[in-house]
Amino acid sequence: MSYARINMVEFTSAENAKTFADDYAANAAAEFPEAEILLAVTTGDASAVLTSVYPDKDAFDRSAAARAARGEANQDKIKGEIVVHEGEVTLSHTK
């Protein structure tokens, strides 16, 4: 069963949000090679929701080190804590 992580992120500025978004678009696929889906949604000038879907919980768990490294590298751009939700995917529909 696929397993997902949803990150809700508030940035310290619109500029930092844009810098993060550009870097994530350029590098996330290489940083999270087991992810089947990587989705980033800008939800405001300085906020975003990031969703990653993995084939199973084991693959999800293996991504933890890369996620931690990305968080540390960008902590100066992030306001407060990243809100994280995770769980089994019960629907994945694309057209």
Backbone as CSV, one residue per row, in Angstrom:
resi,resn,N_x,N_y,N_z,CA_x,CA_y,CA_z,C_x,C_y,C_z
1,MET,0.842,-1.178,0.000,0.000,0.000,0.000,0.887,1.242,0.000
2,SER,0.577,2.204,-0.843,1.343,3.452,-0.909,1.235,4.211,0.407
3,TYR,2.265,4.994,0.685,2.335,5.741,1.935,2.752,7.168,1.608
4,ALA,2.131,8.156,2.263,2.365,9.558,1.910,2.775,10.398,3.109
5,ARG,3.481,11.472,2.792,3.819,12.509,3.762,3.288,13.827,3.210
6,ILE,2.609,14.597,4.051,2.125,15.922,3.691,2.782,16.914,4.641
7,ASN,3.506,17.875,4.083,4.180,18.911,4.869,3.500,20.246,4.611
8,MET,3.114,20.933,5.669,2.582,22.287,5.553,3.651,23.235,6.081
9,VAL,4.093,24.154,5.215,5.254,24.983,5.520,4.895,26.460,5.423
10,GLU,5.299,27.224,6.440,5.216,28.684,6.417,6.650,29.202,6.315
11,PHE,6.882,30.108,5.379,8.213,30.668,5.178,8.315,32.047,5.818
12,THR,9.539,32.495,6.045,9.753,33.789,6.681,9.469,34.959,5.745
13,SER,9.422,34.696,4.439,9.123,35.749,3.466,8.696,35.120,2.143
14,ALA,8.077,35.931,1.304,7.703,35.464,-0.031,8.953,35.113,-0.838
15,GLU,10.012,35.883,-0.652,11.266,35.607,-1.362,11.828,34.242,-0.954
16,ASN,11.805,33.937,0.331,12.298,32.634,0.786,11.414,31.498,0.298
17,ALA,10.118,31.742,0.215,9.207,30.720,-0.318,9.543,30.422,-1.771
18,LYS,9.807,31.470,-2.549,10.145,31.304,-3.965,11.485,30.589,-4.123
19,THR,12.462,30.967,-3.323,13.776,30.318,-3.370,13.647,28.835,-3.063
20,PHE,12.881,28.512,-2.020,12.667,27.115,-1.656,11.955,26.371,-2.777
21,ALA,10.899,26.961,-3.328,10.119,26.304,-4.387,10.983,26.014,-5.609
22,ASP,11.800,26.970,-5.990,12.678,26.771,-7.150,13.681,25.647,-6.891
23,ASP,14.266,25.637,-5.703,15.234,24.598,-5.355,14.559,23.230,-5.269
24,TYR,13.376,23.177,-4.677,12.653,21.909,-4.554,12.317,21.360,-5.939
25,ALA,11.856,22.226,-6.834,11.515,21.792,-8.195,12.740,21.240,-8.922
26,ALA,13.882,21.843,-8.690,15.104,21.422,-9.377,15.732,20.162,-8.777
27,ASN,15.548,19.924,-7.476,16.332,18.886,-6.799,15.557,17.771,-6.114
28,ALA,14.280,17.939,-5.875,13.537,16.962,-5.071,13.535,15.564,-5.686
29,ALA,13.404,15.464,-6.989,13.364,14.135,-7.618,14.653,13.355,-7.356
30,ALA,15.784,14.043,-7.365,17.059,13.378,-7.083,17.225,13.088,-5.593
31,GLU,16.709,13.964,-4.746,16.837,13.790,-3.298,15.925,12.688,-2.767
32,PHE,14.787,12.495,-3.421,13.796,11.513,-2.981,13.506,10.531,-4.122
33,PRO,14.511,9.725,-4.506,14.388,8.895,-5.707,13.323,7.806,-5.629
34,GLU,12.918,7.411,-4.433,11.894,6.371,-4.323,10.473,6.931,-4.359
35,ALA,10.333,8.242,-4.310,8.999,8.843,-4.340,8.352,8.602,-5.696
36,GLU,7.114,8.156,-5.667,6.348,7.966,-6.902,5.700,9.266,-7.343
37,ILE,5.335,10.090,-6.378,4.720,11.388,-6.643,5.369,12.415,-5.729
38,LEU,5.764,13.546,-6.299,6.195,14.714,-5.544,5.331,15.870,-6.023
39,LEU,4.621,16.496,-5.105,3.681,17.555,-5.457,3.908,18.734,-4.532
40,ALA,4.128,19.901,-5.089,4.303,21.122,-4.304,3.236,22.120,-4.731
41,VAL,2.522,22.660,-3.749,1.448,23.612,-4.017,1.725,24.888,-3.232
42,THR,1.807,26.016,-3.923,1.930,27.305,-3.258,0.552,27.685,-2.737
43,THR,0.440,27.859,-1.423,-0.866,28.139,-0.821,-1.015,29.586,-0.383
44,GLY,0.024,30.370,-0.545,0.021,31.789,-0.208,1.364,32.370,-0.593
45,ASP,1.546,33.670,-0.377,2.822,34.296,-0.731,4.004,33.650,-0.013
46,ALA,3.760,33.173,1.208,4.849,32.623,2.012,4.467,31.280,2.634
47,SER,3.718,30.475,1.881,3.338,29.155,2.406,3.196,28.152,1.272
48,ALA,3.336,26.884,1.650,3.222,25.808,0.667,2.817,24.519,1.363
49,VAL,2.256,23.620,0.578,1.983,22.259,1.013,2.753,21.341,0.072
50,LEU,3.544,20.448,0.658,4.353,19.512,-0.116,3.867,18.105,0.184
51,THR,3.591,17.342,-0.859,3.120,15.970,-0.694,4.056,15.036,-1.437
52,SER,4.443,13.970,-0.764,5.242,12.931,-1.411,4.578,11.589,-1.155
53,VAL,4.548,10.765,-2.200,3.928,9.443,-2.109,4.978,8.395,-2.459
54,TYR,5.066,7.390,-1.610,6.042,6.313,-1.762,5.318,4.993,-1.982
55,PRO,5.985,4.009,-2.573,5.316,2.739,-2.857,4.875,1.988,-1.602
56,ASP,5.578,2.235,-0.486,5.226,1.557,0.764,5.880,2.290,1.933
57,LYS,5.564,1.861,3.135,6.075,2.511,4.349,7.587,2.377,4.458
58,ASP,8.145,1.265,4.012,9.596,1.091,4.072,10.315,2.135,3.221
59,ALA,9.836,2.368,2.008,10.430,3.393,1.140,10.273,4.773,1.772
60,PHE,9.112,5.022,2.341,8.848,6.269,3.058,9.880,6.458,4.171
61,ASP,10.088,5.430,4.975,11.037,5.513,6.084,12.455,5.770,5.591
62,ARG,12.824,5.196,4.462,14.171,5.409,3.917,14.390,6.857,3.475
63,SER,13.330,7.594,3.243,13.461,8.990,2.813,13.705,9.943,3.982
64,ALA,13.649,9.454,5.204,13.743,10.320,6.385,15.049,11.109,6.446
65,ALA,16.157,10.493,6.101,17.444,11.191,6.169,17.493,12.352,5.179
66,ALA,17.006,12.132,3.969,16.989,13.202,2.962,16.053,14.326,3.393
67,ARG,14.924,13.965,3.982,13.973,14.976,4.459,14.612,15.815,5.566
68,ALA,15.292,15.166,6.500,15.955,15.882,7.588,17.035,16.815,7.049
69,ALA,17.808,16.352,6.082,18.864,17.178,5.491,18.275,18.398,4.795
70,ARG,17.182,18.216,4.063,16.534,19.339,3.386,16.008,20.333,4.414
71,GLY,15.417,19.841,5.483,14.901,20.727,6.528,15.997,21.548,7.178
72,GLU,17.103,20.898,7.505,18.233,21.603,8.116,18.808,22.656,7.180
73,ALA,18.932,22.318,5.910,19.511,23.247,4.936,18.632,24.471,4.711
74,ASN,17.343,24.350,5.002,16.408,25.445,4.734,15.787,26.043,5.986
75,GLN,16.277,25.682,7.166,15.622,26.133,8.389,15.608,27.647,8.530
76,ASP,16.571,28.356,7.930,16.574,29.816,8.002,15.450,30.440,7.171
77,LYS,14.851,29.685,6.271,13.761,30.176,5.422,12.382,29.850,5.992
78,ILE,12.338,28.960,6.984,11.070,28.431,7.486,10.710,29.088,8.812
79,LYS,9.450,29.523,8.913,8.942,30.126,10.138,8.316,29.031,11.000
80,GLY,8.819,28.868,12.209,8.245,27.875,13.112,8.545,26.454,12.669
81,GLU,7.660,25.569,13.051,7.810,24.151,12.743,7.007,23.776,11.499
82,ILE,7.516,22.842,10.732,6.761,22.282,9.614,5.716,21.341,10.196
83,VAL,4.475,21.511,9.780,3.406,20.609,10.214,3.420,19.412,9.274
84,VAL,3.549,18.212,9.842,3.691,16.999,9.044,2.561,16.032,9.355
85,HIS,1.959,15.513,8.303,0.978,14.433,8.412,1.478,13.298,7.533
86,GLU,1.188,12.072,7.935,1.578,10.919,7.128,0.535,9.826,7.271
87,GLY,0.480,8.958,6.263,-0.429,7.825,6.356,-0.560,7.082,5.042
88,GLU,-1.352,6.001,5.096,-1.595,5.191,3.905,-2.448,5.961,2.905
89,VAL,-2.120,5.799,1.647,-2.890,6.411,0.569,-4.101,5.519,0.303
90,THR,-5.285,6.106,0.360,-6.504,5.333,0.103,-7.095,5.631,-1.267
91,LEU,-6.611,6.700,-1.922,-7.035,7.009,-3.286,-5.913,7.750,-3.981
92,SER,-5.573,7.316,-5.167,-4.615,8.014,-6.012,-5.154,7.950,-7.433
93,HIS,-5.772,9.026,-7.861,-6.395,9.065,-9.182,-5.755,10.183,-9.997
94,THR,-5.290,9.871,-11.172,-4.810,10.878,-12.109,-5.476,10.626,-13.443
95,LYS,-5.611,11.658,-14.204,-6.298,11.549,-15.481,-5.408,12.011,-16.601
